[in-house]
């Protein structure tokens, strides 16, 4: 596993280990975060979860030196918010 892959695993662990983030249910499984290369897709079930995920992203960026490209980031709200 490369250093880059290990760094992205740290982001996964930050979000996955946060009990305040339930994610969304998809086919009977809770979905919090899926990663492929340097792309991340999050399942966020509420505005509070959104704030928690953004804080984890900021923490990860500060620790790793990664810069988030907010211009290329997208969101899709599904369900009741």
N, C-alpha and C positions, 0 to 999 in steps of 0.2 A: 504494500500500500504506500503510495507516495505521500509526501508531506502535505500536499494540497488536499488529498483525499482525507487525511487525518484531521485537518483543520475543519473541513466541512462536516465531518462526523461530530465534532465538538458542537457545532450549531444544532445538529440533529438532537444531540443529547440534551442541550439546554432546553429546547422546546419539548422534547418527548418526556423529560423528567419533571416538567412543570405541571403539578396537579391542578393549577388554575387554568390550564388550557385543556379542554376536553376534545376539541376538534369537531369534526362533523361525522355523522354516521353514513357510511357508504357500504351497501351490501352486507350489513351486519357487523362491520368493523369500524372502529374509530380511526379517522384519518386526520393526522396532525401535520405531517410534513413528508414530502417525497422529494428526493434529490437525484439529479442526473447531471454528471459533470459539474458545471458551475451554475446550474439552474435549480431553483427551489420552487416548489409549489406547496402552499400551505392551506390547510383546511381550518378555517377560523369560524367559530360558531356564534360569536357575539362581539360587541364593541369592546368589552373588557378584554377578551382574548386577543383582539387586534392590538390593543395597547401593549399587552404582555409580549406578543410576538415582535412588535416593533422594538421594544426595549431589549429583547434578546438579540435582535439583529444589530442594534447599535453597540451592545456589549461585545458581540462577536467581531464587529468591524474594528472597534477600538483595540481589541486584544490581538487581532490577526493582521491589521493593516489593510484589510479589504475595504474597498470603497463601494458603497451601494449605488447603483445607477438608477435613481428614482424615476428618471425620464422613461426608461425602458420597462418599468414595473407596472403591472396591471392588477386590478382587483375586480372580482365579480361577486356581487352580493346575491345570495340565494336564500329564500325563506324569509321569516319575519325578523326584522331588526328593530 
